């Protein structure tokens, strides 16, 4: 349980406190040009992944924070961006991979890691455009469409794509989910036979 507390404290509560400290200044800025708040979530904040219980919980929480916050600050010309990167090639990720459960590596391997500078470039472009959901690769786009539901959407084109593709993306999401559960069941069945 300490790992859950740590992850929630860092990823969710820490983010909340930074926003709480900065928001009064952002709301009272002299120039009324658009301002941005960026929240760094994860693809594991769009879909739960084996071995990431605490991490996914903390990153899913950012979505609720971002959705509610966007409603509260839109009148102040402040845009919230929720960034959903895949595994990102950083020194911390390399260290994490050393202790990551083997089953997590298999499941997470369905989406390849991206270079950190590429993730940063995509994130900054999404923030500049005022996108709420900022995805970094094709898998992220699919997850975003499959999980969009009531997320803020400022692009009519993307809203149209979400509505039209929702059924198909839900079907694809079920395929991946069933595949992951099948992998988990086979993994543990094989361990029992040993």
Buried (B, 14 or more C-beta within 10 A) or exposed (E): EEEEEEBBEEBBBEBBEEBEEEBEEBBEEEEEEEBBBBBBBBBBBBBBBBBBBBBBBBBBBBBEBBBEBBEEBEEBBBBBBBBBBBBBBEEEEEEEEEEBEEBBEBBBEEBEBBEBEBBBEBBBEBBEEBBBBBBBBEBBBBBBBBBBEEBBBEBEEBEEBBEEBBEEBEEBBEEBEEEBEEBBEEBEEEEEEE
